[in-house]
Amino acid sequence: MKETGLLTVALALTSFASAADANMLVNGSFEQPGTGCHGMTTTLPGWSVTKGNIDLVDAVCSEIVPADGAYLVDLLGTGSAGTISQNFATTVGRTYSVGFSFGGNPQWQYLGYPNDSPVKSMNALIDGDIAATYSIDTTGQSYIDAGWTYRSFDFTATSAATTLAFASLNLSGVYGPLLDGVTVEQARIPEPASLALLAIGLAVFGLTGRQIANR
């Protein structure tokens, strides 16, 4: 019975950790539709292209190595700054973590197409409000190097549904900020119910340890 109780507590805590790690987004790594490359597109499965257009490309047609999987998104399509967004269910008052790989298209240094700036920038937005701004200077990067860095931020939900968006701050040309591997997960902050469960588990472990010591 004691072993069964300990196992139940362990499984419950494991289930909580697994739930916290689950990506709440659809197509966060942009692997769909997964055929060919799509330049100047306004269609991205799981996402809405709410402004301008974007490029959905892989290493075959762009030669830039993605950060995750086979595809990446350039938020500056062709002469039009793009914004992508996705809605997902949230719980009011709960904290969530947004994570993604951010980079910049360096190919303006090697190709003769228009380029507005060597610095590639984007905003990350929650429900239309700017949560963070990210920039990278692509000067000197190799043709295939996006300069990927992992970025993250937390937010606390204020409604039953939240909209996450990414918007290019480069407004013209064809070389923009790059995005890949977007995740939204419950933040690793134990809620009251989880803390109570943990306390019960620790109490059971402590009681069992004392009984073994007294034998």
C-alpha positions as CSV (number, residue, x, y, z in Angstrom):
1,M,0.0,0.0,0.0
2,K,2.8,2.4,0.9
3,E,4.6,1.7,-2.3
4,T,1.4,2.2,-4.3
5,G,0.8,5.6,-2.6
6,L,4.4,6.7,-3.4
7,L,4.0,5.5,-7.0
8,T,0.7,7.5,-7.3
9,V,2.4,10.7,-6.1
10,A,5.3,10.2,-8.4
11,L,3.1,9.6,-11.4
12,A,1.0,12.7,-10.6
13,L,4.0,14.9,-10.3
14,T,5.4,13.4,-13.6
15,S,2.0,14.2,-15.3
16,F,2.2,17.8,-14.2
17,A,5.7,18.2,-15.5
18,S,4.7,16.6,-18.8
19,A,1.7,18.9,-19.1
20,A,3.9,21.9,-18.5
21,D,6.2,20.9,-21.3
22,A,3.6,20.4,-24.0
23,N,3.7,22.9,-26.8
24,M,0.4,24.7,-27.0
25,L,0.9,25.9,-30.6
26,V,0.1,24.3,-33.9
27,N,3.0,24.1,-36.4
28,G,5.4,26.0,-34.2
29,S,8.4,24.8,-36.2
30,F,6.7,25.6,-39.6
31,E,7.0,22.1,-40.9
32,Q,3.6,22.2,-42.6
33,P,2.8,22.1,-45.4
34,G,6.3,20.5,-45.8
35,T,6.6,20.5,-49.6
36,G,8.7,22.9,-51.5
37,C,9.3,26.6,-50.5
38,H,6.8,29.3,-50.4
39,G,7.9,32.9,-51.0
40,M,5.6,35.9,-50.7
41,T,3.0,33.7,-49.1
42,T,0.1,34.7,-47.0
43,T,-0.8,31.1,-46.0
44,L,0.9,29.3,-43.1
45,P,-0.9,26.3,-41.5
46,G,-1.8,26.9,-37.9
47,W,-1.0,30.6,-38.2
48,S,-2.6,33.7,-39.7
49,V,-0.6,36.1,-41.8
50,T,-2.2,39.3,-40.6
51,K,-0.1,41.8,-42.4
52,G,2.1,41.8,-45.6
53,N,3.6,38.5,-46.6
54,I,6.3,36.1,-45.5
55,D,8.7,33.5,-46.9
56,L,8.4,29.9,-45.7
57,V,11.7,28.3,-46.9
58,D,14.0,25.4,-46.2
59,A,17.7,24.9,-46.6
60,V,17.3,23.6,-50.2
61,C,15.8,26.8,-51.7
62,S,17.2,29.4,-49.3
63,E,20.5,27.6,-48.3
64,I,20.0,29.1,-44.7
65,V,20.2,26.3,-42.1
66,P,16.9,26.2,-40.0
67,A,17.2,26.2,-36.3
68,D,14.6,23.4,-35.9
69,G,13.4,20.9,-38.4
70,A,13.5,21.6,-42.1
71,Y,11.8,25.0,-42.5
72,L,12.1,28.6,-41.2
73,V,10.1,31.8,-41.7
74,D,11.5,35.1,-43.0
75,L,9.1,37.7,-41.7
76,L,10.0,40.1,-44.5
77,G,8.5,38.5,-47.6
78,T,9.1,40.4,-50.8
79,G,8.9,44.2,-50.2
80,S,6.3,43.7,-47.5
81,A,6.8,43.4,-43.8
82,G,4.9,40.4,-42.5
83,T,3.2,39.6,-39.3
84,I,2.1,36.2,-38.2
85,S,-0.2,35.3,-35.3
86,Q,-1.8,32.3,-33.6
87,N,-4.6,32.1,-31.0
88,F,-4.5,29.5,-28.3
89,A,-6.5,28.7,-25.1
90,T,-5.2,30.0,-21.8
91,T,-6.3,30.2,-18.2
92,V,-6.7,33.6,-16.6
93,G,-3.9,34.3,-14.1
94,R,-1.7,31.5,-15.3
95,T,1.8,32.2,-16.4
96,Y,3.1,30.9,-19.8
97,S,6.5,30.8,-21.4
98,V,7.1,31.7,-25.0
99,G,10.3,30.3,-26.6
100,F,11.7,30.5,-30.1
101,S,14.9,30.8,-32.2
102,F,15.5,34.2,-33.7
103,G,18.0,35.1,-36.4
104,G,18.5,37.4,-39.4
105,N,18.8,36.9,-43.2
106,P,22.5,37.7,-44.1
107,Q,22.2,37.2,-47.8
108,W,22.0,40.9,-48.6
109,Q,25.8,40.9,-48.5
110,Y,26.0,38.3,-51.3
111,L,23.0,38.9,-53.6
112,G,21.9,42.0,-55.4
113,Y,18.4,42.4,-54.2
114,P,17.2,45.5,-52.2
115,N,18.0,45.6,-48.5
116,D,16.8,48.2,-46.0
117,S,19.3,47.5,-43.2
118,P,21.9,45.0,-42.0
119,V,20.1,45.0,-38.7
120,K,17.1,42.7,-38.7
121,S,14.4,43.3,-36.0
122,M,11.0,42.0,-35.0
123,N,8.4,42.5,-32.3
124,A,6.8,39.7,-30.3
125,L,3.3,40.7,-29.2
126,I,0.8,39.3,-26.8
127,D,-2.8,40.3,-27.6
128,G,-1.5,43.2,-29.7
129,D,0.8,44.6,-27.0
130,I,4.6,44.5,-27.6
131,A,6.1,41.9,-25.2
132,A,9.7,42.2,-26.4
133,T,11.7,43.5,-29.4
134,Y,14.6,41.6,-30.8
135,S,17.4,42.7,-33.2
136,I,20.5,41.1,-34.8
137,D,23.2,42.8,-36.9
138,T,23.8,40.4,-39.8
139,T,27.0,42.1,-41.0
140,G,29.7,39.6,-41.6
141,Q,27.5,36.5,-41.2
142,S,28.1,33.8,-43.8
143,Y,25.6,33.2,-46.6
144,I,24.0,30.2,-44.8
145,D,24.3,31.4,-41.2
146,A,21.2,32.9,-39.6
147,G,23.0,33.7,-36.3
148,W,20.3,31.8,-34.4
149,T,19.8,32.6,-30.7
150,Y,17.2,31.1,-28.4
151,R,15.0,33.8,-26.9
152,S,12.1,33.5,-24.4
153,F,9.8,35.6,-22.3
154,D,6.9,34.9,-19.9
155,F,3.4,36.4,-19.8
156,T,0.4,36.0,-17.6
157,A,-2.9,35.3,-19.3
158,T,-5.8,37.8,-18.9
159,S,-8.4,35.9,-20.8
160,A,-9.5,32.4,-21.9
161,A,-7.7,32.9,-25.3
162,T,-4.4,34.6,-26.1
163,T,-2.9,35.8,-29.4
164,L,0.8,35.5,-29.9
165,A,2.2,37.5,-32.9
166,F,5.6,38.2,-34.5
167,A,6.0,41.3,-36.7
168,S,8.9,42.3,-38.9
169,L,10.3,45.8,-38.2
170,N,12.2,45.7,-41.5
171,L,9.8,47.3,-43.9
172,S,11.4,47.0,-47.3
173,G,13.7,44.7,-49.3
174,V,13.7,40.9,-49.2
175,Y,16.0,40.1,-46.2
176,G,14.3,40.1,-42.9
177,P,14.2,38.7,-39.4
178,L,14.1,34.9,-39.2
179,L,12.0,32.8,-36.9
180,D,11.8,29.1,-36.1
181,G,10.9,26.6,-33.3
182,V,8.2,28.6,-31.6
183,T,6.7,27.1,-28.4
184,V,4.3,28.2,-25.8
185,E,4.2,26.1,-22.5
186,Q,2.9,26.5,-19.0
187,A,5.6,28.2,-17.0
188,R,7.5,26.0,-14.6
189,I,5.9,27.5,-11.5
190,P,4.0,25.1,-9.3
191,E,0.4,26.1,-8.7
192,P,-1.3,25.7,-5.3
193,A,-2.7,22.3,-6.2
194,S,0.7,21.0,-7.3
195,L,2.4,22.4,-4.2
196,A,-0.2,20.6,-2.0
197,L,0.5,17.4,-4.0
198,L,4.2,17.8,-3.5
199,A,3.7,18.3,0.2
200,I,1.7,15.1,0.5
201,G,4.3,13.2,-1.4
202,L,7.1,14.5,0.8
203,A,5.1,13.7,3.9
204,V,4.6,10.1,2.7
205,F,8.3,9.7,1.9
206,G,9.2,11.1,5.4
207,L,6.7,8.8,7.1
208,T,8.0,5.8,5.3
209,G,11.6,6.7,6.0
210,R,10.9,7.0,9.8
211,Q,9.1,3.6,9.8
212,I,12.1,2.0,8.1
213,A,14.5,3.6,10.5
214,N,12.5,2.3,13.5
215,R,12.5,-1.3,12.3
